[in-house]
């Protein structure tokens, strides 16, 4: 069966935080340092379904969520920033993350930003490949202020949308 992209709110509250927890399970320090923020993010999207519908979607395989992507359109029309982008570990390497990001770029571009921006960390090499495969261009590296001891430098990418 093929993947499909569905509304985040079609799935129970807590799904986003659970996906992030599992997605970052390769490095337990992410959960230690960010789980509370992931829970707050999850609550925000479920408390504001109109924002969730406009700013993200769930990637689903055989009726079960295997990932999701979100974005922040609050600086439109200047830019949209990719927020969380997650595919469960057992589904990595199958092209789902690339397809998810390409769909996200298509949806973000339809909202009219001049630029779509994203950043990731040096440690997250698969994410770098995903962004590059979706058309993002490397902009710069900078110091990571939140978790440099295990994530490395921050890597900035962008797409000029119009």
BAGU-619150 format. One line per field, with one value per residue: residue number from 1; x, y, z of N, C-alpha, C, O in turn; residue in one letter. Coordinates in pm, whole numbers, always signed. Layout:
nr	c(NUM	...)
n_u	c(X	...)
n_v	c(Y	...)
n_w	c(Z	...)
ca_u	c(X	...)
ca_v	c(Y	...)
ca_w	c(Z	...)
c_u	c(X	...)
c_v	c(Y	...)
c_w	c(Z	...)
o_u	c(X	...)
o_v	c(Y	...)
o_w	c(Z	...)
rest	c(A	...)
This chain:
nr	c(1	2	3	4	5	6	7	8	9	10	11	12	13	14	15	16	17	18	19	20	21	22	23	24	25	26	27	28	29	30	31	32	33	34	35	36	37	38	39	40	41	42	43	44	45	46	47	48	49	50	51	52	53	54	55	56	57	58	59	60	61	62	63	64	65	66	67	68	69	70	71	72	73	74	75	76	77	78	79	80	81	82	83	84	85	86	87	88	89	90	91	92	93	94	95	96	97	98	99	100	101	102	103	104	105	106	107	108	109	110	111	112	113	114	115	116	117	118	119	120	121	122	123	124	125	126	127	128	129	130	131	132	133	134	135	136	137	138	139	140	141	142	143	144	145	146	147	148	149	150	151	152	153	154	155	156	157	158	159	160	161	162)
n_u	c(+84	+36	+168	-26	-139	-268	-499	-372	-532	-695	-601	-528	-481	-156	-23	+164	+374	+449	+541	+763	+920	+980	+1101	+1337	+1469	+1717	+1905	+1905	+1931	+1793	+1521	+1534	+1600	+1404	+1144	+933	+880	+795	+557	+411	+395	+241	+0	-67	-124	-345	-521	-572	-706	-756	-518	-346	-443	-378	-105	+40	+68	-12	+173	+77	+63	-88	-307	-193	-12	+308	+476	+521	+490	+542	+486	+568	+380	+375	+525	+457	+411	+681	+841	+822	+872	+999	+894	+871	+979	+937	+995	+919	+1167	+1169	+1069	+1239	+1466	+1319	+1216	+995	+1022	+1133	+925	+729	+842	+856	+584	+513	+662	+532	+276	+342	+455	+228	+101	+220	+487	+792	+1029	+1117	+1227	+1454	+1616	+1859	+2048	+2400	+2439	+2216	+2220	+2058	+1831	+1941	+1989	+1727	+1614	+1774	+1705	+1447	+1471	+1585	+1843	+2173	+2258	+2409	+2627	+2596	+2653	+2511	+2287	+2128	+2181	+2460	+2657	+2585	+2453	+2594	+2683	+2445	+2263	+2164	+1907	+1739	+1464	+1398	+1097	+941)
n_v	c(-119	+231	+545	+804	+1141	+1300	+1483	+1614	+1617	+1397	+1197	+1073	+1303	+1361	+1207	+1343	+1416	+1159	+1050	+1217	+1154	+883	+910	+1047	+869	+748	+906	+957	+1198	+1395	+1347	+1388	+1662	+1789	+1682	+1795	+2030	+1910	+1793	+2026	+2143	+1948	+1970	+2236	+2217	+2041	+2185	+2393	+2333	+2451	+2578	+2361	+2229	+2408	+2424	+2185	+1824	+1472	+1181	+878	+526	+234	+304	+392	+643	+737	+942	+1301	+1645	+1988	+2343	+2693	+2959	+3224	+3444	+3509	+3725	+3695	+3472	+3117	+2887	+2566	+2346	+2091	+1780	+1458	+1111	+783	+561	+291	+323	+474	+544	+449	+626	+767	+994	+1181	+1205	+1302	+1552	+1678	+1703	+1872	+2104	+2169	+2236	+2446	+2633	+2695	+2864	+3105	+3213	+3408	+3284	+2957	+2823	+2619	+2452	+2224	+1983	+1904	+1638	+1510	+1369	+1220	+1390	+1616	+1518	+1467	+1727	+1845	+1682	+1763	+2006	+2214	+2451	+2471	+2718	+2822	+2739	+2744	+2814	+2581	+2651	+2522	+2242	+2170	+1989	+1731	+1745	+1889	+2141	+2390	+2370	+2560	+2591	+2685	+2753	+2939	+3060	+3219)
n_w	c(+0	-55	+72	+231	+274	+548	+761	+1064	+1291	+1262	+1407	+1739	+2014	+2131	+1950	+1784	+1963	+2043	+1800	+1752	+1976	+1928	+1678	+1736	+1894	+1862	+1982	+2304	+2446	+2308	+2369	+2647	+2656	+2501	+2519	+2671	+2525	+2288	+2373	+2437	+2183	+2053	+2202	+2134	+1855	+1860	+2017	+1850	+1587	+1336	+1277	+1271	+1046	+842	+861	+856	+821	+845	+770	+641	+654	+562	+721	+957	+1136	+1024	+1027	+1019	+917	+987	+967	+1000	+921	+995	+918	+664	+381	+346	+436	+502	+758	+798	+1045	+1263	+1130	+1065	+1043	+1130	+1268	+1165	+915	+772	+500	+290	+118	+203	+368	+190	+6	+176	+247	-3	-62	+147	+79	-159	-58	+117	-63	-211	-39	-73	+6	-21	+36	+153	+445	+634	+904	+1024	+1210	+1226	+1304	+1202	+939	+751	+741	+624	+365	+288	+279	+82	-136	-175	-288	-142	-84	+40	+278	+499	+777	+1130	+1479	+1701	+1949	+2133	+2172	+2125	+2206	+2137	+1894	+1706	+1463	+1347	+1047	+778	+534	+227	+5	-275	-334	-502)
ca_u	c(+0	+111	+143	-120	-120	-397	-503	-315	-639	-763	-534	-545	-389	-39	+42	+282	+481	+494	+621	+892	+996	+1033	+1188	+1466	+1511	+1857	+1987	+1817	+1942	+1687	+1401	+1563	+1605	+1297	+1013	+831	+844	+717	+421	+346	+366	+128	-119	-100	-190	-476	-607	-594	-712	-749	-375	-291	-484	-310	+40	+102	-9	+38	+202	+8	+83	-180	-394	-119	+84	+450	+552	+447	+567	+470	+556	+523	+355	+346	+602	+414	+456	+828	+893	+763	+979	+967	+905	+908	+975	+967	+954	+959	+1291	+1149	+1024	+1344	+1538	+1224	+1170	+877	+1059	+1149	+792	+662	+895	+815	+443	+513	+709	+424	+172	+394	+468	+93	+59	+275	+607	+905	+1129	+1086	+1354	+1460	+1748	+1875	+2176	+2506	+2417	+2101	+2259	+1943	+1747	+2009	+1964	+1585	+1593	+1838	+1628	+1322	+1502	+1647	+1984	+2252	+2283	+2523	+2634	+2613	+2662	+2386	+2286	+2047	+2234	+2579	+2743	+2551	+2391	+2685	+2644	+2315	+2276	+2051	+1872	+1623	+1413	+1338	+968	+888)
ca_v	c(+0	+356	+643	+912	+1257	+1326	+1585	+1576	+1597	+1268	+1103	+1117	+1393	+1287	+1139	+1418	+1399	+1020	+1033	+1283	+1075	+764	+953	+1089	+770	+711	+987	+983	+1335	+1474	+1334	+1453	+1807	+1849	+1616	+1889	+2114	+1828	+1783	+2157	+2155	+1858	+2034	+2354	+2178	+1982	+2292	+2488	+2249	+2532	+2601	+2231	+2199	+2502	+2426	+2054	+1705	+1344	+1084	+759	+402	+130	+362	+432	+752	+700	+1066	+1424	+1766	+2110	+2465	+2817	+3057	+3353	+3553	+3526	+3654	+3693	+3336	+3011	+2806	+2428	+2317	+1950	+1691	+1333	+980	+681	+493	+169	+362	+554	+478	+394	+736	+832	+1128	+1268	+1232	+1388	+1689	+1735	+1743	+1990	+2218	+2204	+2303	+2574	+2722	+2738	+2970	+3230	+3277	+3435	+3182	+2852	+2799	+2509	+2423	+2094	+1973	+1824	+1498	+1456	+1358	+1186	+1508	+1700	+1458	+1487	+1866	+1867	+1613	+1837	+2132	+2314	+2482	+2506	+2861	+2843	+2669	+2833	+2742	+2533	+2702	+2440	+2110	+2151	+1880	+1606	+1765	+1956	+2274	+2408	+2386	+2637	+2569	+2758	+2746	+3065	+3009	+3299)
ca_w	c(+0	-66	+178	+206	+360	+611	+865	+1193	+1391	+1243	+1497	+1878	+2083	+2179	+1838	+1738	+2062	+2037	+1678	+1774	+2074	+1860	+1570	+1790	+1995	+1840	+2073	+2418	+2495	+2246	+2453	+2775	+2642	+2420	+2527	+2720	+2411	+2194	+2428	+2421	+2041	+2029	+2260	+2055	+1730	+1888	+2070	+1741	+1467	+1213	+1251	+1234	+908	+753	+885	+870	+786	+890	+665	+689	+580	+611	+822	+1077	+1113	+1026	+1031	+995	+897	+1023	+929	+1062	+817	+1059	+856	+524	+261	+335	+444	+582	+817	+831	+1188	+1282	+1015	+1134	+992	+1227	+1229	+1085	+781	+708	+392	+192	+35	+259	+415	+74	-48	+273	+237	-131	-45	+236	+0	-251	+19	+165	-178	-249	+54	-123	+61	-110	+69	+249	+514	+731	+958	+1088	+1278	+1165	+1339	+1131	+799	+665	+723	+525	+233	+258	+240	-48	-240	-195	-356	-56	-110	+158	+295	+588	+905	+1244	+1606	+1761	+2086	+2223	+2203	+2041	+2251	+2071	+1763	+1614	+1416	+1281	+903	+726	+395	+182	-132	-321	-382	-613)
c_u	c(+89	+81	+36	-93	-256	-384	-447	-424	-724	-708	-539	-438	-275	+38	+168	+399	+536	+581	+759	+979	+1059	+1132	+1328	+1524	+1656	+1951	+1898	+1823	+1837	+1560	+1421	+1547	+1481	+1158	+903	+786	+762	+573	+344	+307	+243	-1	-162	-174	-329	-573	-645	-602	-707	-604	-310	-323	-407	-158	+102	+12	+64	+65	+160	+36	-6	-265	-324	-21	+228	+538	+461	+544	+479	+552	+491	+506	+338	+422	+570	+386	+608	+881	+801	+879	+927	+988	+956	+889	+1024	+915	+1004	+1080	+1270	+1103	+1125	+1412	+1448	+1166	+1050	+906	+1075	+1012	+714	+710	+857	+669	+434	+557	+600	+316	+219	+403	+332	+41	+128	+399	+709	+1014	+1068	+1219	+1341	+1602	+1744	+2011	+2272	+2485	+2311	+2126	+2141	+1849	+1810	+1980	+1818	+1560	+1654	+1759	+1495	+1346	+1562	+1794	+2051	+2275	+2407	+2517	+2650	+2622	+2522	+2388	+2213	+2113	+2362	+2663	+2707	+2491	+2484	+2634	+2505	+2341	+2148	+2034	+1757	+1587	+1359	+1209	+909	+979)
c_v	c(+125	+448	+741	+1023	+1297	+1434	+1530	+1540	+1473	+1163	+1158	+1217	+1308	+1218	+1211	+1400	+1258	+994	+1098	+1204	+953	+803	+993	+989	+725	+790	+1029	+1126	+1426	+1467	+1405	+1605	+1868	+1788	+1711	+1982	+2036	+1812	+1914	+2181	+2070	+1922	+2155	+2316	+2120	+2084	+2392	+2411	+2328	+2563	+2470	+2198	+2285	+2483	+2289	+1943	+1581	+1257	+947	+641	+296	+179	+410	+544	+701	+825	+1185	+1536	+1884	+2229	+2585	+2922	+3200	+3471	+3568	+3673	+3644	+3550	+3245	+2925	+2666	+2409	+2175	+1873	+1556	+1213	+878	+601	+371	+198	+451	+473	+418	+503	+811	+974	+1225	+1303	+1324	+1532	+1753	+1781	+1867	+2115	+2262	+2283	+2440	+2675	+2776	+2849	+3103	+3290	+3308	+3328	+3079	+2816	+2682	+2502	+2286	+2094	+1883	+1674	+1433	+1452	+1316	+1304	+1602	+1649	+1479	+1629	+1894	+1801	+1683	+1975	+2242	+2329	+2520	+2657	+2884	+2746	+2774	+2748	+2702	+2575	+2610	+2309	+2080	+2031	+1747	+1624	+1829	+2093	+2271	+2433	+2450	+2610	+2662	+2724	+2885	+3023	+3091	+3415)
c_w	c(+0	+51	+133	+308	+414	+718	+996	+1292	+1366	+1338	+1639	+1924	+2141	+2067	+1793	+1834	+2059	+1914	+1695	+1871	+2007	+1750	+1616	+1890	+1978	+1931	+2190	+2473	+2431	+2331	+2586	+2763	+2577	+2440	+2576	+2605	+2309	+2243	+2413	+2275	+2006	+2080	+2178	+1928	+1756	+1948	+1962	+1608	+1336	+1177	+1206	+1088	+808	+755	+907	+824	+839	+767	+719	+595	+642	+728	+948	+1045	+1124	+1030	+1012	+967	+935	+976	+994	+953	+870	+998	+706	+498	+248	+337	+524	+631	+847	+980	+1208	+1152	+1065	+1055	+1094	+1177	+1139	+942	+709	+598	+285	+102	+90	+305	+300	+15	+45	+258	+105	-126	+42	+159	-95	-178	+70	+51	-222	-157	+24	-59	-48	-91	+162	+313	+610	+784	+1021	+1155	+1202	+1188	+1251	+980	+710	+642	+620	+384	+191	+210	+104	-161	-269	-256	-271	-92	+22	+160	+380	+705	+1013	+1370	+1652	+1907	+2183	+2264	+2124	+2081	+2187	+1932	+1661	+1574	+1355	+1132	+850	+577	+359	+39	-162	-392	-496	-643)
o_u	c(+202	-19	+11	-32	-348	-274	-471	-411	-818	-761	-553	-324	-297	+152	+269	+511	+657	+682	+860	+1100	+1177	+1233	+1425	+1617	+1713	+2064	+1823	+1730	+1795	+1499	+1332	+1487	+1456	+1062	+791	+667	+669	+479	+226	+199	+153	-101	-281	-276	-421	-694	-740	-512	-659	-571	-229	-238	-374	-90	+207	-104	+182	-12	+201	+32	+1	-291	-389	+44	+264	+661	+340	+665	+357	+672	+376	+605	+291	+387	+646	+339	+658	+958	+716	+971	+825	+1090	+1070	+796	+1140	+802	+1118	+1093	+1347	+1098	+1099	+1414	+1496	+1079	+1006	+825	+1034	+987	+642	+628	+828	+635	+354	+495	+578	+268	+144	+364	+322	-53	+98	+416	+713	+1081	+979	+1315	+1233	+1697	+1640	+2080	+2231	+2512	+2317	+2062	+2126	+1794	+1739	+1951	+1789	+1492	+1593	+1748	+1437	+1252	+1589	+1861	+1995	+2306	+2499	+2416	+2709	+2601	+2428	+2480	+2234	+2103	+2372	+2734	+2791	+2480	+2456	+2552	+2453	+2431	+2038	+2131	+1685	+1669	+1284	+1212	+834	+951)
o_v	c(+123	+431	+759	+1000	+1326	+1471	+1415	+1444	+1448	+1052	+1279	+1215	+1198	+1176	+1146	+1373	+1238	+924	+1040	+1190	+923	+736	+976	+1021	+669	+747	+1126	+1171	+1525	+1570	+1477	+1669	+1987	+1839	+1706	+2008	+2091	+1817	+1914	+2233	+2117	+1926	+2175	+2376	+2147	+2071	+2469	+2423	+2276	+2573	+2469	+2146	+2237	+2521	+2279	+1964	+1584	+1259	+906	+656	+271	+104	+463	+542	+633	+814	+1171	+1524	+1880	+2217	+2581	+2971	+3287	+3586	+3630	+3741	+3591	+3511	+3289	+2894	+2649	+2452	+2144	+1898	+1542	+1216	+885	+577	+350	+108	+498	+350	+345	+477	+909	+1065	+1341	+1418	+1413	+1624	+1872	+1886	+1957	+2220	+2382	+2384	+2537	+2790	+2891	+2920	+3204	+3411	+3243	+3287	+3110	+2782	+2651	+2542	+2238	+2196	+1797	+1594	+1312	+1524	+1373	+1318	+1661	+1728	+1504	+1649	+1960	+1858	+1663	+2052	+2351	+2231	+2593	+2716	+2955	+2680	+2880	+2627	+2780	+2539	+2620	+2269	+1974	+1975	+1657	+1527	+1825	+2152	+2166	+2509	+2400	+2605	+2711	+2672	+2942	+2958	+3038	+3493)
o_w	c(+49	+121	+14	+412	+338	+760	+1032	+1368	+1442	+1348	+1657	+1879	+2192	+2087	+1767	+1791	+2071	+1922	+1655	+1849	+2028	+1731	+1543	+1964	+2071	+1955	+2179	+2539	+2492	+2360	+2631	+2849	+2594	+2382	+2525	+2591	+2249	+2164	+2379	+2247	+1936	+2008	+2156	+1895	+1680	+1932	+1979	+1525	+1236	+1059	+1114	+1016	+699	+659	+971	+792	+872	+671	+828	+473	+763	+822	+1037	+941	+1220	+1036	+992	+990	+918	+948	+1038	+898	+798	+1023	+632	+589	+149	+249	+601	+556	+912	+1035	+1173	+1076	+1103	+1007	+1139	+1057	+1046	+859	+598	+603	+198	+20	+29	+285	+311	-21	+0	+257	+102	-180	+15	+173	-112	-229	+67	+67	-265	-194	+88	-69	-152	-186	+242	+243	+660	+716	+1065	+1156	+1123	+1099	+1227	+903	+602	+532	+538	+294	+75	+109	+20	-269	-376	-273	-320	-127	+103	+57	+339	+729	+991	+1367	+1642	+1981	+2304	+2380	+2062	+1997	+2182	+1858	+1542	+1643	+1316	+1096	+875	+502	+446	-37	-83	-497	-578	-734)
rest	c(X	X	X	X	X	X	X	X	X	X	X	X	X	X	X	X	X	X	X	X	X	X	X	X	X	X	X	X	X	X	X	X	X	X	X	X	X	X	X	X	X	X	X	X	X	X	X	X	X	X	X	X	X	X	X	X	X	X	X	X	X	X	X	X	X	X	X	X	X	X	X	X	X	X	X	X	X	X	X	X	X	X	X	X	X	X	X	X	X	X	X	X	X	X	X	X	X	X	X	X	X	X	X	X	X	X	X	X	X	X	X	X	X	X	X	X	X	X	X	X	X	X	X	X	X	X	X	X	X	X	X	X	X	X	X	X	X	X	X	X	X	X	X	X	X	X	X	X	X	X	X	X	X	X	X	X	X	X	X	X	X	X)
